[in-house]
Amino acid sequence: MDLHPEEPELGPWRAVDDAALLALVGRPALVLVDGRGGGGKTTFAGRLAGLLGADVVHTDDIAWEYSRFGWDDLLVGGVIGPWRRGGDVSYRPPGWARHDRPGAVEARGGRPLVIEGSGVGRAELAGLADLVVWVQSDRTEARERALVRDASYGTRTPAEAEAFWDDWMTEEEPFFAADRPWERAGLVVLGTPAHAVSDYREIWVSDAVTLGA
């Protein structure tokens, strides 16, 4: 697997169904799902949230037109803090207000919360969560997925998408190298198995890094 030089391959892997996944994670109130761009975080977070009856917040929305990785204070102040106090969350990050983006980042009080995004399992946030999940993925395949996804959105030309992801990696790779979020994960999921299907009907978890191990 093509990984960051600092990141160990965290297999061996085994497939689990929904019941086995729930048995592994229990009933956490706050889950942080981290991993590289294009690696399967959003898909897994949605699947887990469905099993937990949780709302999902995407750090891409917090970071929009603000900072790719310097948004942890916004997430705590605008989302995690109000949610922990039991209230509904309706948060307009600075980029939304500045660019008149409609709507808000929302989550309901009293429900579990899954937050997904590259860098969300960082040291400054991990201690606030009941569970950190690292979605390990092959860098080459994750990048190809991201390029295909961008093409499907129609918001960037292929050349613009290539340039965006090359630039993204100049920030993502040193961030992960310094922060090493996989070391704080209580559960590691394989985001790019060769035989995976896009809806995660088979979820592959690490036997080397599991809750309670």
N, C-alpha and C positions, 0 to 999 in steps of 0.2 A: 504494500500500500504506500502511496506517495503522501508522506506526512511532513509536518514541520520537523526540522532537525532535532528540536528539543522534545518532540512529542513521541512517546513510546507507542508501539502498536499494542492495543489493550485487549486483544482476544486472549484465549479462544472464545468463540461466540456460540450462542445457542438460541434457537427460535422459541418464542413464547407467544401464547395467545393472550387475549384480553384478561382472562381470569388470572393467569400466571403473572402478568404485568402488574395487576392490582395487588396481588399477593406480595410482590416485591416492594412496591412503593407505599402500600398502606393507604392512609387517607390524609396526605399532607395538605395544609392550608395554602402554602405558597411554594410554588415550584419554579425554578429558574432553568431554562433550557438553553444551553450555550453550544456553540460550534461554529465552524467557518461558514462564510457566505456560500449559498448554494448547496450546503451539505445535508439538508433534510430537516432542519430545526422546526420550521413552520409546520410541516406536515406532521411530524411527531408530536409537536405541542398541541396541535388541533386534535389529534387522536387521543392523547392523554387527557386533555381537557374534557372531551366528550365522556370519557370513562369516569372522571371525577365530578362531573357536573360543574366545571369551572369556567370562568371567563378567561379570555386570552388577551394579553397586551403584547404588542410588537414594539421592540425598541427602535425599529426603523421609524415608527411614527413619532417617538420621543425625539429622535435625532434629526428628523427631517428639517433641512435648511438651517441646521444648527452646528452639529459636530458629529463626526462618524463614531467617535468613541468617548468623547468628553461630556456625557449626558447623565452620569450616574446620580448627580445631585438633583437633576430634574425628575428622574424616576422616583427617587425617594420622597422628595417633597410634593410632587404632583400626583403620584399614584400610590406608592406603597404606604406612605404615611396616612393619607385619608382612608385607604382601604383597611389598614390595621385598626383605625378608630371606629370601624364599623359602618362608615357612611358609604354611599354611592360615590363613585369617582366620575367626574366629568372635567377633564383637564385639557386645556389648550396650551401646548408647548410654545415656547417663544417663536419658533419658526412659523407656526400656524398663524399666530397673531400678526406677525410681521408681513406675511405674504397673503393674508386674508383667505387662508385655507378654511373651508367650512367644516363644521362638526367639531368633535372633540374625542379624545381618548377616554373610553368609558369602561367601567367595571362596576359590578354590583356588590354592595356591602353584604357581608354575611355568606358569601359564596367563596369557594376556593378560587385561587388565582394562579394562572400559569403565565409567566412572562418569558418570551423567547426573543433571542437576538444575539448576534455576535458580540461577545464581551460581557454578557449579563451575569455570568458566573464568576466575575472578578472578585478579588479579595474584599473590596469595599462593600459588596452586596451579598456575598455568599452567606455571611453570618446572620442575615435577616431571613433566610429561607429555611424551610423544612427539608428541602431536597434540591440539590443541584444535579442536573443531568448534562453530561457531555455527549454530544452527537459526533462521534468520530467518523471522518469521511476522507476519501481519497481526494487530494487537492486538485488533480487534473480533472477528475470526473465532476467534482463540485463546480469547478469553473465552467466546464462545458454545460452543465445544467443551468447555471446562472445566465450564460449567453443565450441559450434556448429560451429561457423564461423571459429575458428582456425582449427577444424577438417577438414572442407571443404577445407582449404588451403593446408593441408598436410605438413605444415612446423613444426608442433609440435606433439608429441605423446599426447594422452589424459592426461597422467600423467604430461608431461611438460606443457601442457596448464593449468591444475589445478594449478601447482606451479607458473606459470607466473601470472595468475590472482589473486592468493592470495597475491603475492608480489606487484602487481600493486595497490591493494586496500590499502596496507600499506602507499602508497603515496597519492592516490586519496582522501581517506576519510579525512585525516587531512587537505589537501589543501582546499577542499570544505568547511569543518567546519570553517576554518579561513577566507576564502574569501567570502563565501555566494553569489555566482554569481546570484542566482535566484532573489535576491533583486534588481538587476539592469536590469532585463528583462522587455522589453516592450511588449513581447508576450511570453506566456508559452504554449507549445504543450505537449500533453500526448504521450509519446513514447511507452507505453506498455498497451494499452487498451486490455481487455480480448478478444475482437472480432476484433482486428486490422488485417489488411492485410499488407503484406510486402511492397507493393508499395504505401502505404498511399493514396489509393483512397478515404478513409475517413480520414480527418485530424481533430483531436480533440483539441480544444483550450480552454484555461481557461477563464471563465467568471469573475473570481476574479481578474485576471491580464491581462488587454488588453490595447492596445494603446489608449491613451487619457483618460484612467480611472483615 
